[in-house]
């Protein structure tokens, strides 16, 4: 059994125990309520009996005086019993409520800590994977076919660069396409020309192009977060870029920009949807990746880029780096578990893994 599976089993055992404890508290409350109702019914009968006895004693005059005293005492005893029952009901209800609250809190602690660990695993996987993307673009920007196409631009050099980029794409299936751009931001070659007709398109105002254009050396890279790109028929991508420099040297003259268009959802959706959430919790749990502004970048509800979560409830968790809290509103009660990207090597998205459970 793997450590992860062992941890999941232990967590499930604790959750089952807390659920049993809650069920026990509910049964005790139900039994106590039923017993108190029976006491009330008996007391009502005793009061009626006492009242009738007092009426009959009054009718009997002097002969019924002693019986009247007994009837009064029975009535007094009934009143005292009712008071004891009321006190018991109040005390027991409060104790059971506290027991349920403690059990709920312990269950939330167990779930919260586990969800934090899962959120951290998710965002760590993403950081580790995307670190490779930043390395890829800096490496491929030095490819001789790419450098030559911008140093000696003509149809033959562009075709050769396109063929070379196609070979790279066949080996790295995580990319939609790779595009080569001149200094004016025009795409002059791409790796999948038969699928994406991007040659001639302008990327001058794209964030990833501008970052690479302003880079100081071939050791730097540009980046643009999740967005739908017209270069790949509106699919969601991450774009990484690097300046292509003379002779492929890090300090060479800037000739243009290489951009790699990463298939974001194939990574992110796989990770969030594969998060090991217990079947019983699936319907109440939402797993997300969000950026620093709260934009949803990956989501088991598939609301990518369609929603922005309020950062305010998450602020204490973001400040701490990871953790969980319970947030209540007039309509619902939610457990929020968050972990901030720890970074890998020299790379970090700065994004957050987030799991939301409706309680």
TAVENJO-V550492 format. One record per backbone hydrogen bond with DSSP energy under -0.5 kcal/mol. CO is the residue of the C=O (numbers start at 1). NH is the residue of the N-H. If there is no record, write none. Layout:
BEGIN
CO/NH
CO/NH
END
This chain:
BEGIN
2/6
3/7
4/8
5/9
6/10
7/11
8/12
9/13
10/14
11/15
12/16
13/17
14/18
15/19
16/20
17/21
18/22
19/23
20/24
21/25
22/26
23/27
24/28
25/29
26/30
27/31
28/32
29/33
30/34
31/35
32/36
33/37
34/38
35/39
36/40
37/41
38/42
39/43
40/44
41/45
42/46
43/47
44/48
45/49
46/50
47/51
48/52
49/53
50/54
51/55
52/56
53/57
54/58
55/59
56/60
57/61
58/61
60/63
61/64
62/65
64/68
65/69
66/70
67/71
68/72
69/73
70/74
71/75
72/76
73/77
74/78
75/79
76/80
77/81
78/82
79/83
80/84
81/85
82/86
83/87
84/88
85/89
86/90
87/91
88/92
89/93
90/94
91/95
92/96
93/97
94/98
95/99
96/100
97/101
98/102
99/103
100/104
101/105
102/106
103/107
104/108
105/109
106/110
107/111
108/112
109/113
110/114
111/115
112/116
113/117
114/118
115/119
116/120
117/121
118/122
119/123
120/124
121/125
122/126
123/127
124/128
125/129
126/130
127/131
128/132
129/132
129/133
130/134
131/135
132/136
133/137
134/138
135/139
136/140
137/141
139/142
140/143
143/146
143/147
144/148
145/149
146/150
147/151
148/152
154/158
155/159
156/160
157/161
158/162
159/163
160/164
161/165
162/166
163/167
164/168
165/169
166/170
167/171
168/171
168/172
171/173
172/175
174/263
177/261
178/191
179/259
180/188
180/189
181/257
182/185
185/203
186/182
187/200
189/180
190/193
192/195
192/196
195/197
196/198
198/201
201/187
203/206
206/210
207/211
208/212
209/213
210/214
212/215
217/220
222/241
224/239
227/229
227/237
229/232
229/234
229/235
230/233
232/235
235/229
236/264
236/265
237/227
238/240
238/262
239/224
240/260
241/222
242/258
243/245
244/255
244/256
245/248
246/249
249/252
250/218
253/246
255/183
256/244
257/181
258/242
259/179
260/240
260/262
261/176
261/177
262/238
262/264
263/267
264/267
264/268
265/269
265/270
267/271
268/272
269/273
270/274
272/275
275/277
278/281
278/282
279/282
281/284
281/285
282/285
284/358
286/356
287/300
288/354
289/297
289/298
290/352
291/294
294/309
295/291
295/297
296/305
298/289
299/302
303/306
303/307
307/296
311/314
311/315
312/315
314/317
314/318
315/319
316/320
317/321
321/340
323/338
325/327
325/336
327/334
332/329
333/359
334/327
334/336
335/337
335/357
336/325
337/355
338/323
339/353
344/347
347/344
351/341
352/290
353/339
354/288
355/337
356/286
357/335
357/359
END
